[in-house]
Amino acid sequence: MTGVAMYRARDLLQDPTAHPTLPDIGFDIIPTVDALCVYSNIESYFLITVMLYTLVRMMLTGPDGWMVFCRFAVCDGILMMLRATTVSVTSLNNPWPECFQCGIESGCPSSLLECITYTVSRFPFYDCGDLIFSGHTVHFLLTGFVWISYSDRATKVEMIANFFCVIIGLSMLLSCRFHYSIDILVAFYLTTAVWFGYHYATLTYIPLLSGVAQWMSTSSQRSLL
C-alpha cells in the first residue's frame, strides 16, 4: 500500500527540479554533512541495524518476547496505513537534490503488481514526493518506545545507546535533507499516539477495544504454544 502511495506522490510531482526546497527551521539548525550524506541510503541501513537489534534482543528476553514483536508489528502496520493516505494526497517539494524520479516510459511501474515488485527490488530507495510523514522516523521512534515500554528487559547501557541512536537517526534525516522537519514532527505525534494508545487500550476498562487490542498482540503467540 505504501509503495503504491509513493508512486502516486511521484505522479503528483512531475518535475522535482522545477520546485525549490521549502524553508525549514530544521535545515537552519542542522547543517548538511557531506562526508556522511555521500553514502547512499546510509540512514536506511542505520535504521535497519537498530531495528533488528531491538526486535531480536526483545524476542530473546523470555517466553513473551514474541508478544513484543507482535505489538511492534501491529503499531507499525497502523502507522504505515496512515502514511499511505498522507503520502498519496499531497506531494511537497523534495529537499533531497538526488531524489529518485522517473516516468513510466523509463521503466517505472504502471500497475499494482509492478509497484510491489519494483518497490521490493529497489529497497531501500526514495521517491520524490514521499515525505509526509516520515516512515524512517516512525521506525526509529518505535524502536525507542519498545525500550521505554519494556525497560525491565534492558540494561542502562542499552537504554542510553538506543536514545542516542534515535537522535542520531533523526538528525541524519535532516542533515542529508531526506525529510523536512514537518515530516518528522507529524511522524512523532502519530507514532506516540498509536504506540501508547495501543498499550493503553490493552489495560483499560473498555471491554471491546481492550479485547481487540489484546487479541491482536497475543493471538500469534498462542498459535505457537
N, C-alpha and C positions, 0 to 999 in steps of 0.2 A: 504493500500500500504506500509506504513511504517512497519507494523507488518511483512509482507512477507519479506521485505528487511532485517529486523533484523534476521530472521531465515536463510536467505541466508548468512548473515555475520557469523552466527554461524557455518554453514557448511564449510565456508572457513577456519575457525579457529578450527580445530578438537580438539586439546588438549591445552587449555589455560595455563595449568600448565607447559607446555614444553617451553613456551616463556617468557623470562624475561621482566620486565617493562622497557619501553624505558626511556632514560634520558630526564628530563623535567625541565626547569627552574622554572616553577610554583611550582613544588614539592619541589624545593630547597628553595623557598621563604616562602611558606605556609606549615607549619608542619601538620602532622596528629593529630587531636584532638580526642583521643579515647573516651572521655566522650560524644562527640557529635555523632561520627560515629557509636557508638554501637547500635543506634536506626535505624532499617532497613527502608530505603526509607524516611528518615526524610526530605531530600531536596525536594522530590516529594510532600509531604504533605505541606511543607512550600510554595512551588510554587503554589499549588492549592489554598491555602488560599489567597495569594497575588493576584493571577489572578482573583479569584471570587470576591474579594472585589473591584478590579479595574473595572471590567466589570459591576457589579451591580451598583456601585457608578456612573459610567458614564451613564448607561441606565436610571438612575433616575434623571438626571440633567435637562431634558427637553424633548420636543417632538421629537428632533432629536437624542436622546440618542441611539436609535436603529441603526442609521446610524454609530455611533462609533463602535458598536458591529460588524456590517457587515463589516466594513473596517478592523477591527482586524481579523475577520474570513477569509476574502479574503487573507490577507497577510500571515496569519498562514497556510492556505491551500497551497499557492505557495511555502512557505519555506519547508513544510513537503514533498511536492512532490520532491523538490530538494534534500532533505535529504534522501529520499528513494533511489535515484540514487547513492549518495556518500557512503551510508552505505553498499549497496549491492556489490560494486565493490572492496573495499579494507577493510580488517579486520586488525586492529592494535592489538598488544599485550595488553590485558586489564590490566590496572593498579590496578583494584579493586580485591583483593585476593578472595573475596567471590562472584564473578560474577556468575550469573546463567548460567549453561551449562548442556546440556543433549543430548542424542541421540534419534533417532526416536524410538528405542526399549524400551526406558524408559517412553514413553508416550508423547513425543513432537509431534507437528503437522506434518503431512505428506502431507496435501493438503491445498488449499487456504481457504476453509471453516474452517478447523481445526485451521489454523493460526489465523483467525479472532476470532473464539470462544476462543481459548487459550489465545490470547492477552487480550481480554476483561475480561476474568475470572481471570487473574492473575495481572491486573493493580493495582498499578504501579509495574513494575519489570524491571530488567535489563537482558540483554542477552550479553554474551561475543562477542566482535567484534562490538557492537553497539556504535560506538564512533564518527567518523567524519560524520557530525558535531553534536554538542550538541543540542538536542531538548529542554533540560531544559533551556539552555542559550537563545535560540530563544524566549521562552515564558517569561522568566524574562525580556529580553530586550523589547519585545513587550509591556508588561505592563508599563515599564518605558517610552517608546515612546508615549504611549497613554497619560500619564500625561504631557509629554512635549508638544505634539501637541495640547492638549486641556486643557492647563494650566488655561485658563479663568474659567474653571468649578471647579477648585480645590483650596483648601486653601494652604497656605505656609507650614503648618504642614504636610499636606498630601503629598506635593511635596517632602519635606525633608525625610519623613518616607519612601516613595517609593524608593528614591535614595539609602538609606541605606539598604532597603530590597533587592534590586538588587545586591548591592555589597556583602552583606552577603550571598545571594544565590549562586553567582558565586564562592565565597570563599569556601563555603561548598562543591561544586563540586570538587575543587582541594584538599581541606583538607581531604575529605573522599576518595579521589582517584577514583572518579566516571568517571572523564574525564581528558584527557591531556589538556595542555594549548592550543595546536593547535586546538582542537575541539571547544574550547570556542572562540578562535580568529577567526576562519573561520565562526562560527555562528554570531559573532559580525559584520563582514564585510557584510555577506549576508543579515542579518536582517536589518541592517542600510540601505543598498541599496534598498531592497524591500519596506520597510516601507516609507522612504522618497521619493523614486522613484514613488511609487504608488500615494502618495499625490501630488507630483509634477505633475504627469500625469493628475490629476483632475483639475489642474489650468493652464495648458499650452495652447498654441495656436495650438497644434497638434490635429486637429478635431477627427480623428479616435481613437487614443489612449485615448484622453481625454474623448470622448464619451463612450467608453467601460468601462473605469475606473469609470466614474460617474454612469453608469447603474448598474455595479456590486455592488456598495456601497449603492445605493438608491432604487433599484427595490423592495427589500424585504420590505422596509419601506412603499413604495407606496402601496404595496399589502395589508397592514394593515389599510390603511386610508379609 
